[in-house]
Amino acid sequence: MSTHHVVPNHHSHHPGFSGVSGLLAAVGFLSGRDNAAKLAIELSKLQSGERLVDVGCGPGVAAHHARALGAEVIGVDPAAVMLRVARVRWRSGAGLDWRKGTAESLPVDDNWAQVVWSLATVHHWADVDRALAEARRVLAPGGRLLVIERRIDDMNASGTASHGWTVEQPEAFAALCRQHGFANVAVGTHAGPTTLLSVLAQ
Ligand SMILES: C[S@@+](CC[C@H](N)C(=O)[O-])C[C@H]1O[C@@H](n2cnc3c(N)ncnc32)[C@H](O)[C@@H]1O
Protein backbone atom coordinates (compact mmCIF):
# COMPACT_ATOMS: atom_id res chain seq x y z
CA MET A 1 0.00 0.00 0.00
CA SER A 2 1.29 3.50 -0.79
CA THR A 3 2.42 5.53 2.21
CA HIS A 4 2.17 8.77 0.25
CA HIS A 5 0.58 11.51 2.39
CA VAL A 6 0.45 9.26 5.45
CA VAL A 7 1.88 11.26 8.33
CA PRO A 8 3.22 9.63 11.52
CA ASN A 9 2.04 12.52 13.75
CA HIS A 10 -1.71 12.93 13.23
CA HIS A 11 -2.12 14.22 16.82
CA SER A 12 0.45 17.00 16.46
CA HIS A 13 -2.18 19.56 17.49
CA HIS A 14 -2.98 17.88 20.79
CA PRO A 15 -3.17 20.69 23.39
CA GLY A 16 -0.79 18.91 25.75
CA PHE A 17 -1.16 17.66 29.29
CA SER A 18 -1.78 20.09 32.16
CA GLY A 19 -4.08 20.74 35.10
CA VAL A 20 -6.21 18.09 36.75
CA SER A 21 -6.84 16.16 33.53
CA GLY A 22 -3.08 16.15 32.87
CA LEU A 23 -2.41 14.85 36.35
CA LEU A 24 -4.99 12.09 35.90
CA ALA A 25 -3.43 11.15 32.56
CA ALA A 26 0.06 11.09 34.10
CA VAL A 27 -1.07 8.81 36.92
CA GLY A 28 -2.90 6.65 34.37
CA PHE A 29 0.30 6.29 32.30
CA LEU A 30 1.99 4.69 35.32
CA SER A 31 -0.07 1.53 34.69
CA GLY A 32 -0.08 -0.91 31.81
CA ARG A 33 3.17 0.37 30.29
CA ASP A 34 5.51 -2.45 31.35
CA ASN A 35 5.07 -4.52 28.18
CA ALA A 36 6.08 -1.64 25.93
CA ALA A 37 9.05 -0.83 28.18
CA LYS A 38 10.27 -4.45 28.08
CA LEU A 39 9.81 -4.58 24.30
CA ALA A 40 11.79 -1.33 24.00
CA ILE A 41 14.70 -2.84 25.93
CA GLU A 42 14.56 -6.01 23.83
CA LEU A 43 14.36 -4.28 20.43
CA SER A 44 16.90 -1.53 21.17
CA LYS A 45 19.27 -4.07 22.80
CA LEU A 46 19.87 -1.48 25.51
CA GLN A 47 22.78 -2.55 27.69
CA SER A 48 23.86 -1.67 31.21
CA GLY A 49 26.15 1.36 31.06
CA GLU A 50 24.66 2.74 27.84
CA ARG A 51 23.05 6.16 27.68
CA LEU A 52 19.37 6.51 26.77
CA VAL A 53 17.18 9.50 25.98
CA ASP A 54 13.48 8.70 26.51
CA VAL A 55 11.67 11.26 24.35
CA GLY A 56 8.18 12.00 25.64
CA CYS A 57 8.89 9.99 28.76
CA GLY A 58 5.57 10.83 30.42
CA PRO A 59 5.61 9.71 34.07
CA GLY A 60 8.66 7.59 33.37
CA VAL A 61 7.82 3.88 33.49
CA ALA A 62 10.10 2.95 30.57
CA ALA A 63 12.88 5.25 31.81
CA HIS A 64 12.66 3.50 35.17
CA HIS A 65 12.99 0.05 33.52
CA ALA A 66 16.06 1.27 31.62
CA ARG A 67 17.64 2.66 34.78
CA ALA A 68 16.93 -0.62 36.61
CA LEU A 69 18.87 -2.37 33.85
CA GLY A 70 21.88 -0.14 34.53
CA ALA A 71 21.52 2.41 31.74
CA GLU A 72 22.08 6.11 32.28
CA VAL A 73 18.79 7.81 31.41
CA ILE A 74 17.52 11.28 30.55
CA GLY A 75 13.72 11.46 30.37
CA VAL A 76 12.44 14.41 28.33
CA ASP A 77 8.85 15.64 28.23
CA PRO A 78 7.18 18.99 27.46
CA ALA A 79 4.50 18.52 30.15
CA ALA A 80 5.53 19.75 33.60
CA VAL A 81 2.86 17.55 35.17
CA MET A 82 4.37 14.42 33.62
CA LEU A 83 7.82 15.28 34.95
CA ARG A 84 6.40 16.06 38.40
CA VAL A 85 4.78 12.62 38.61
CA ALA A 86 7.97 10.98 37.31
CA ARG A 87 10.09 12.71 39.98
CA VAL A 88 7.68 11.75 42.76
CA ARG A 89 7.33 8.14 41.61
CA TRP A 90 10.93 7.33 40.61
CA ARG A 91 13.00 10.18 42.12
CA SER A 92 16.03 11.58 40.32
CA GLY A 93 19.66 10.94 41.06
CA ALA A 94 22.66 9.17 39.69
CA GLY A 95 21.83 7.91 36.24
CA LEU A 96 18.24 9.18 36.14
CA ASP A 97 17.46 12.75 35.12
CA TRP A 98 14.14 14.36 34.12
CA ARG A 99 14.29 17.37 31.78
CA LYS A 100 11.65 19.63 30.27
CA GLY A 101 11.89 19.72 26.49
CA THR A 102 10.46 18.44 23.26
CA ALA A 103 11.44 15.96 20.59
CA GLU A 104 12.04 18.97 18.35
CA SER A 105 14.46 20.60 20.82
CA LEU A 106 16.13 18.05 23.06
CA PRO A 107 17.96 19.39 26.14
CA VAL A 108 20.78 16.89 25.55
CA ASP A 109 24.39 17.30 24.35
CA ASP A 110 25.52 16.23 20.88
CA ASN A 111 26.54 12.54 20.54
CA TRP A 112 25.49 11.79 24.13
CA ALA A 113 23.29 8.71 23.66
CA GLN A 114 23.62 5.18 22.35
CA VAL A 115 19.82 4.84 22.30
CA VAL A 116 16.99 7.30 21.77
CA TRP A 117 13.52 5.86 22.16
CA SER A 118 10.06 7.33 22.01
CA LEU A 119 7.09 5.29 23.19
CA ALA A 120 3.48 6.21 22.39
CA THR A 121 4.67 9.70 21.51
CA VAL A 122 5.52 10.17 17.83
CA HIS A 123 1.83 10.50 16.99
CA HIS A 124 2.01 13.75 19.06
CA TRP A 125 5.26 15.20 17.69
CA ALA A 126 4.85 18.73 16.35
CA ASP A 127 7.51 18.39 13.62
CA VAL A 128 8.85 14.96 12.65
CA ASP A 129 11.69 16.35 10.50
CA ARG A 130 13.03 18.51 13.30
CA ALA A 131 12.64 15.66 15.79
CA LEU A 132 14.57 13.24 13.58
CA ALA A 133 17.34 15.82 13.13
CA GLU A 134 17.46 16.13 16.93
CA ALA A 135 17.60 12.36 17.40
CA ARG A 136 20.53 12.23 14.96
CA ARG A 137 22.29 15.07 16.78
CA VAL A 138 22.12 13.49 20.26
CA LEU A 139 22.93 9.96 19.07
CA ALA A 140 26.57 8.92 19.04
CA PRO A 141 27.77 7.33 15.77
CA GLY A 142 26.11 3.92 15.40
CA GLY A 143 23.36 4.84 17.88
CA ARG A 144 19.86 3.38 17.69
CA LEU A 145 16.50 5.16 17.43
CA LEU A 146 13.47 3.13 18.46
CA VAL A 147 9.84 4.12 18.22
CA ILE A 148 6.91 2.07 19.49
CA GLU A 149 3.24 2.86 19.03
CA ARG A 150 0.06 0.94 19.79
CA ARG A 151 -1.72 -0.29 16.67
CA ILE A 152 -5.00 1.47 15.98
CA ASP A 153 -7.53 0.88 13.23
CA ASP A 154 -8.51 4.45 12.42
CA MET A 155 -6.56 7.64 13.10
CA ASN A 156 -9.82 9.59 12.80
CA ALA A 157 -11.57 7.59 15.53
CA SER A 158 -12.65 9.55 18.59
CA GLY A 159 -10.85 9.53 21.92
CA THR A 160 -8.10 7.11 22.85
CA ALA A 161 -8.93 4.85 19.88
CA SER A 162 -7.06 7.33 17.67
CA HIS A 163 -3.91 7.46 19.82
CA GLY A 164 -1.35 5.18 18.17
CA TRP A 165 -0.49 4.22 14.61
CA THR A 166 -2.37 2.51 11.82
CA VAL A 167 -0.36 -0.16 9.98
CA GLU A 168 0.63 2.38 7.28
CA GLN A 169 2.22 4.86 9.66
CA PRO A 170 5.39 2.92 10.63
CA GLU A 171 6.33 2.71 6.94
CA ALA A 172 5.85 6.46 6.55
CA PHE A 173 8.03 7.08 9.61
CA ALA A 174 10.65 4.60 8.37
CA ALA A 175 10.86 6.46 5.04
CA LEU A 176 11.53 9.71 6.92
CA CYS A 177 14.23 7.98 8.99
CA ARG A 178 15.98 6.95 5.78
CA GLN A 179 15.76 10.52 4.48
CA HIS A 180 17.50 11.63 7.68
CA GLY A 181 20.43 9.34 7.08
CA PHE A 182 19.56 6.23 9.07
CA ALA A 183 20.91 3.39 6.92
CA ASN A 184 19.26 0.38 8.57
CA VAL A 185 15.57 0.84 9.28
CA ALA A 186 13.28 -2.02 10.30
CA VAL A 187 9.54 -2.03 10.92
CA GLY A 188 8.02 -4.61 13.26
CA THR A 189 4.66 -5.84 14.54
CA HIS A 190 4.41 -7.38 18.02
CA ALA A 191 1.39 -9.39 19.14
CA GLY A 192 0.26 -9.22 22.75
CA PRO A 193 -2.64 -7.95 24.86
CA THR A 194 -2.19 -4.82 22.72
CA THR A 195 -0.57 -5.09 19.30
CA LEU A 196 2.49 -2.85 19.19
CA LEU A 197 4.21 -1.46 16.08
CA SER A 198 7.89 -0.54 16.04
CA VAL A 199 10.50 1.21 13.94
CA LEU A 200 14.18 0.62 14.75
CA ALA A 201 16.64 2.90 12.91
CA GLN A 202 20.42 2.87 12.99
C1 LIG B 1 0.72 8.82 25.66
S1 LIG B 1 2.00 9.69 26.54
C2 LIG B 1 3.28 8.45 26.59
C3 LIG B 1 4.21 8.60 27.76
C4 LIG B 1 5.27 7.50 27.89
N1 LIG B 1 6.22 7.53 26.78
C5 LIG B 1 4.64 6.14 27.98
O1 LIG B 1 4.76 5.34 27.04
O2 LIG B 1 4.01 5.86 28.99
C6 LIG B 1 2.61 10.83 25.32
C7 LIG B 1 3.68 11.77 25.87
O3 LIG B 1 4.26 12.51 24.79
C8 LIG B 1 4.53 13.81 25.26
N2 LIG B 1 4.68 14.71 24.10
C9 LIG B 1 3.73 15.36 23.40
N3 LIG B 1 4.28 16.09 22.43
C10 LIG B 1 5.61 15.90 22.48
C11 LIG B 1 6.73 16.40 21.74
N4 LIG B 1 6.58 17.24 20.72
N5 LIG B 1 7.96 15.99 22.11
C12 LIG B 1 8.14 15.13 23.13
N6 LIG B 1 7.12 14.62 23.87
C13 LIG B 1 5.87 15.00 23.54
C14 LIG B 1 3.34 14.12 26.15
O4 LIG B 1 3.59 15.20 27.05
C15 LIG B 1 3.15 12.79 26.86
O5 LIG B 1 3.86 12.71 28.06
The ligand as a Tripos MOL2 file, in Angstrom:
@<TRIPOS>MOLECULE
LIG
   27    29     1     0     0
SMALL
NO_CHARGES

@<TRIPOS>ATOM
      1 C1          0.7240    8.8250   25.6630 C.3       1 LIG1
      2 S1          1.9990    9.6870   26.5390 S.3       1 LIG1
      3 C2          3.2820    8.4480   26.5860 C.3       1 LIG1
      4 C3          4.2060    8.5950   27.7550 C.3       1 LIG1
      5 C4          5.2740    7.5000   27.8910 C.3       1 LIG1
      6 N1          6.2240    7.5330   26.7810 N.3       1 LIG1
      7 C5          4.6440    6.1420   27.9800 C.2       1 LIG1
      8 O1          4.7640    5.3420   27.0400 O.co2     1 LIG1
      9 O2          4.0050    5.8590   28.9930 O.co2     1 LIG1
     10 C6          2.6080   10.8290   25.3200 C.3       1 LIG1
     11 C7          3.6800   11.7700   25.8690 C.3       1 LIG1
     12 O3          4.2630   12.5130   24.7930 O.3       1 LIG1
     13 C8          4.5260   13.8060   25.2580 C.3       1 LIG1
     14 N2          4.6800   14.7070   24.0990 N.ar      1 LIG1
     15 C9          3.7320   15.3620   23.3960 C.ar      1 LIG1
     16 N3          4.2790   16.0930   22.4290 N.ar      1 LIG1
     17 C10         5.6090   15.8980   22.4850 C.ar      1 LIG1
     18 C11         6.7340   16.3960   21.7380 C.ar      1 LIG1
     19 N4          6.5820   17.2380   20.7250 N.pl3     1 LIG1
     20 N5          7.9640   15.9860   22.1090 N.ar      1 LIG1
     21 C12         8.1390   15.1250   23.1320 C.ar      1 LIG1
     22 N6          7.1160   14.6230   23.8660 N.ar      1 LIG1
     23 C13         5.8700   15.0030   23.5410 C.ar      1 LIG1
     24 C14         3.3450   14.1240   26.1500 C.3       1 LIG1
     25 O4          3.5930   15.1950   27.0500 O.3       1 LIG1
     26 C15         3.1500   12.7920   26.8610 C.3       1 LIG1
     27 O5          3.8560   12.7060   28.0570 O.3       1 LIG1
@<TRIPOS>BOND
     1     1     2 1
     2     2     3 1
     3     2    10 1
     4     3     4 1
     5     4     5 1
     6     5     6 1
     7     5     7 1
     8     7     8 2
     9     7     9 1
    10    10    11 1
    11    11    12 1
    12    11    26 1
    13    12    13 1
    14    13    14 1
    15    13    24 1
    16    14    15 ar
    17    14    23 ar
    18    15    16 ar
    19    16    17 ar
    20    17    18 ar
    21    17    23 ar
    22    18    19 1
    23    18    20 ar
    24    20    21 ar
    25    21    22 ar
    26    22    23 ar
    27    24    25 1
    28    24    26 1
    29    26    27 1
@<TRIPOS>SUBSTRUCTURE
     1 LIG1         1 GROUP 0 **** ****
